Amino acid sequence: MSTSTVGVGVRYDENLLETLAGTGDGNYHFAERPDELEDTLQTELASLKATLGRRVSLGLRGVKVKDALNDFGRVHSGRLALPLCVRGARLIWSSV
């Protein structure tokens, strides 16, 4: 489950909403007026439909990783924690 947030108008705590969305693995949106919320919700629903995997990790057997050219974290088992897997997104891997 993810948490996305929307700030409407100018009287809200932008830092709080951005933090909630970031911590909740969601998106932060801004709508100047309430009538703009429909587009924001459509965007969120399209994102949910395109999501193929969340909290995906990658582990390699028989290989020792010397260095990684990314900032992927690691899960408790030592596997690489991959970003949200969305239809059409590409991860580029290289080996030496």
C-alpha positions in Angstrom: 0.0 0.0 0.0 1.3 3.5 -0.8 0.2 6.9 0.5 -0.1 9.8 -1.9 -1.0 13.3 -0.8 -2.5 16.4 -2.4 -2.1 20.0 -1.3 -5.1 22.1 -2.3 -4.8 25.9 -2.5 -2.1 27.6 -0.5 -3.0 26.9 3.1 -1.4 23.5 3.8 1.9 22.2 5.1 3.9 21.3 1.9 6.8 19.8 3.9 4.4 17.5 5.8 2.6 16.3 2.6 5.9 15.7 0.8 7.3 13.8 3.7 4.1 11.7 4.1 4.1 10.9 0.4 7.8 10.1 0.3 7.7 7.9 3.4 4.5 6.2 2.2 6.1 5.3 -1.2 3.6 7.5 -2.9 3.4 10.8 -4.8 2.9 14.4 -3.7 0.6 16.5 -5.8 -0.5 20.2 -5.8 -3.9 21.4 -7.0 -4.6 25.1 -7.0 -8.3 24.5 -6.9 -10.5 21.6 -5.9 -11.8 21.2 -9.5 -8.2 20.1 -10.5 -8.4 17.1 -8.3 -10.0 14.9 -11.0 -6.8 15.1 -13.1 -4.7 14.3 -10.1 -6.8 11.3 -9.2 -6.7 10.0 -12.8 -2.9 10.3 -12.7 -2.8 8.3 -9.4 -5.1 5.6 -10.8 -3.1 5.3 -14.0 0.1 4.9 -11.9 -1.6 2.1 -9.9 -2.6 0.3 -13.0 0.9 0.4 -14.4 2.6 -0.9 -11.2 3.9 -4.4 -11.7 5.8 -4.9 -8.5 6.5 -3.2 -5.2 9.3 -4.0 -2.7 11.1 -6.1 -5.3 14.6 -7.3 -4.5 17.3 -8.9 -6.6 19.8 -11.5 -5.4 22.6 -13.1 -7.3 24.0 -16.6 -6.5 27.6 -17.4 -7.1 28.5 -13.8 -7.8 30.3 -11.4 -5.5 29.3 -7.7 -6.2 32.4 -5.5 -5.9 30.8 -2.2 -6.7 27.4 -0.9 -7.7 26.8 2.2 -9.8 23.4 3.0 -8.2 22.0 3.9 -4.8 19.8 0.9 -4.3 19.5 -0.1 -0.7 19.6 -3.6 0.6 17.0 -5.7 2.3 17.8 -7.7 5.5 18.9 -10.7 3.4 21.5 -8.6 1.6 19.6 -8.5 -1.7 19.4 -5.3 -3.7 16.1 -3.4 -3.1 14.9 -2.3 -6.5 12.7 0.7 -7.2 9.0 0.5 -7.9 8.5 -1.7 -11.0 6.3 0.1 -13.4 5.2 -1.1 -16.9 7.6 0.3 -19.5 10.4 1.2 -17.0 13.9 -0.1 -17.7 16.7 -1.1 -15.5 20.1 -1.2 -17.1 22.5 -3.9 -15.9 26.1 -4.2 -16.8 28.7 -6.8 -15.8 32.4 -6.9 -16.1 
